[in-house]
Every structure is written in C-alpha cells, then in structure tokens.
Amino acid sequence: MMKVLVTGAAGFIGFYVTLDLLKKGHEVVGLDNLNDYYDPALKRARLAEIERFCAEQSVLEAFEFVEIDIADRAETQALFDAQAFDRVIHLAAQAGVRYSIENPHAYVDSNLVGFVNILEGCRHQKTAHLVYASSSSVYGMNTKIPFSTDDRVDFPISLYAATKKSNELMAHTYSHLYGIPTTGLRFFTVYGPWGRPDMAYFSFTRKILAGETIDVFNHGQMERDFTYIDDIVEGVVRVMDHIPVMHQSDITTAQAPYKIYNIGNNQPITLQRFIQAIEAATGKKSIQNQLPMQAGDVPRTYADVSDLMADVGFKPATEIEAGIEHFVRWYRDFYQA
Ligand SMILES: NC(=O)c1ccc[n+]([C@@H]2O[C@H](COP(=O)([O-])OP(=O)(O)OC[C@H]3O[C@@H](n4cnc5c(N)ncnc54)[C@H](O)[C@@H]3O)[C@@H](O)[C@H]2O)c1
C-alpha cells in the first residue's frame, strides 16, 4: 500500500480520487488551501464526506488533511521535508477558463508558482511518479479532430490554457533533468455529483429547477466531450500505477520519463443535447437566452483516447443522460432543491 499526496483534495476531482485511493487501502495526505473561488462550504462538505467514509471504515489514520497554499514555497517545502510520498497526484490549480480573463494573477500563483513548488518537492524526494492535471483547453481552436496528444498545442486562447501547457513543459524539463517520472492528464469537461458550481451544468440545473432563464452561449452549438467523474477517477488511478520510462520522441534527442494522455469521453455532444439531459433529469423545460460565443471559449472538444486505452486498458464510456441523472439526484439532495 502506498502513501499518496493528493493536492486539491477538497476540490471536485481530488475528492473522488482521495476516496478511491482510500477504498483501495492506500494512505492519503490531502492538500488544499480551501480558497473561495467557489463556495468553500462545498469544499468543507467534501472533506467531511471523506472523514465520514474513514470513520465508517475504521481507517481514520489513513487520511490526513493539510491546509497549505502551494504558491507558498516555504509551506510546500516544509510538507515535503516532513513526509515522504510514494506518489503525488497534483490536482490543485486555479481552474476555469473565463475567470482567467478577470483574475490572471490567480493562475500565475497557483498554476505556475505552485506547480514549480510541487516539482521541486518531487525533485528533492525523488518521487516515483508525479501525475498532474492538464486540460483539453491546451488544444485551443485546433481544427483537426479528434484531438490527439501528438497534435501541436502552441496556440492557447486563454491564460488558463497557457498555464496548463506550461505545466507540461515544466514537467518535461524536470523529467529530463532529474529523471522524475511525470504523467500529465488532459481532462475533458468533467461533470458529476459534488461537482464545480462555476461550471455550466451546475448553474443550468439550479436555474432550470428554479424556473429561471439560462444563458446559452454560441446558441448551444458548442460541442463538448463531457466526461463523467467516475471515468476520470478510473483513468487517474490506473495511470498512477503506469510509470513512464525514460524514452525520447521522434523529434528530439532529449530523454525523459514523461507522458501525456487525454482523458475524455471520446463522444462529443452539443450543448443543446446536454441541456436536454438536464431537462429530462429535472423533469422541467429550460428557458433559454441565446448568446454569442464568449472570449476564451472553444467551439469543440473531442478526445482521442487511443494512447490511454493502449497503455492502461481503459477509456471513459458513461452516457451523458446517465451521468446527468446522477448529478441532478445529488444536487436535489444536497441543496434540498
Ligand atoms: N473539472 C474539469 O472539467 C477539468 C477539466 C480540465 C482540467 N481540470 C483540472 O483538474 C484539476 C482539478 O479540477 P477540479 O475540477 O477538481 O477543480 P476544483 O477547483 O474543484 O479543485 C481544485 C482544488 O484546488 C485547490 N487549490 C487551488 N489553488 C490552490 C493553491 N494555490 N494551493 C492549494 N490548493 C489550491 C482549490 O481550493 C480546489 O479545492 C485542476 O488542475 C483543473 O485545472 C479540470
């Protein structure tokens, strides 16, 4: 059994990854700064849920929560000095595309400074595998579909995407220089129970239930590879055990134990179909305000997951209608809506 550092453990994906690792018998140190980008009460409720699980299973000592801001170099270093980790799953980040237009510095602090602090911790500990979250947003407005990890991703259209692409470059550098195995995961629009209130499915559900109008950008013609949370967790945990070996690609002689995977549903659907799934699950019709495309948004995402399938024998497959039904059921229960 391993001791795993999960950063962003009070976040949506980190919460589920933590629970899954605990279920598999691992020890988890969950790190988060509980910032108020969205309601910290939801983050605390996720932590309470983890603690409830540990109490039920009599494994309270298997989970430790540390409230640390990864942008704080001294605090992050002190954690790595105090504890040794077999694996690091780095999910803490300033997420969201639109907010990067409003508050660019939050992205620099958490996603660039914070990322280097995590890399440095792994470097000094010689961590056996660092798995970190990248994003489908690195593909920007690429026209070739599906998006492959072999495609060029040099044209980000939001600072968020630029920081995620930067993470991949920094990880490659550390893999090459210090031999730290790193795997970057480009997640494609993740949704599910305990999800993120800043994402469209969350506000759509709230507003449809309340009979309020929803803003539909690009007239609902955007396509997204919506990926259910359970599929993301399965991918993350399988990848954790698949450590990249030293190799070089066709276009460089630089050797590095470095890998990037897409984790997406491989089945893009229109925003309108997504809304219909929410309508079906809530039993209510939406009132829509049609709007043009927003700055920083991409028209379509579509993951090529052949590498993931070849290396870890898994690809996401949850149907949108089933996933949304789980989300809406959780939402009604959690918010008594
Ligand atoms: N949810 C998606 O659709 C999606 C898609 C692509 C990539 N990602 C990436 O996956 C990761 C997890 O995303 P999520 O959806 O769970 O988001 P989230 O916001 O729910 O979780 C991130 C967590 O990190 C914490 N955090 C942020 N900055 C921090 C800092 N400086 N120090 C310590 N903790 C900090 C936050 O408090 C939050 O709890 C992120 O890296 C995100 O960019 C998510």
The ligand as a Gaussian input file, in Angstrom:
#p B3LYP/6-31G(d) Opt

LIG

0 1
 N      -13.298000      19.811000     -13.893000
 C      -12.903000      19.902000     -15.166000
 O      -13.724000      19.900000     -16.092000
 C      -11.437000      19.983000     -15.506000
 C      -11.074000      19.930000     -16.860000
 C       -9.732000      20.007000     -17.199000
 C       -8.773000      20.115000     -16.215000
 N       -9.137000      20.187000     -14.902000
 C       -8.081000      20.317000     -13.896000
 O       -8.253000      19.299000     -12.939000
 C       -7.828000      19.757000     -11.655000
 C       -8.926000      19.581000     -10.635000
 O      -10.044000      20.328000     -11.087000
 P      -11.431000      20.375000     -10.321000
 O      -12.485000      20.427000     -11.341000
 O      -11.450000      19.352000      -9.265000
 O      -11.332000      21.840000      -9.681000
 P      -11.597000      22.345000      -8.182000
 O      -11.473000      23.838000      -8.248000
 O      -12.864000      21.764000      -7.665000
 O      -10.386000      21.725000      -7.391000
 C       -9.139000      22.340000      -7.267000
 C       -8.818000      22.446000      -5.792000
 O       -7.505000      23.003000      -5.684000
 C       -7.498000      23.924000      -4.617000
 N       -6.473000      24.918000      -4.894000
 C       -6.470000      25.865000      -5.867000
 N       -5.375000      26.618000      -5.782000
 C       -4.659000      26.128000      -4.737000
 C       -3.433000      26.507000      -4.122000
 N       -2.743000      27.558000      -4.580000
 N       -2.984000      25.804000      -3.070000
 C       -3.693000      24.746000      -2.593000
 N       -4.875000      24.365000      -3.116000
 C       -5.343000      25.047000      -4.168000
 C       -8.888000      24.538000      -4.604000
 O       -9.234000      25.034000      -3.312000
 C       -9.765000      23.367000      -5.034000
 O      -10.318000      22.705000      -3.915000
 C       -7.379000      21.194000     -11.862000
 O       -5.993000      21.205000     -12.081000
 C       -8.104000      21.610000     -13.119000
 O       -7.426000      22.648000     -13.796000
 C      -10.455000      20.107000     -14.527000

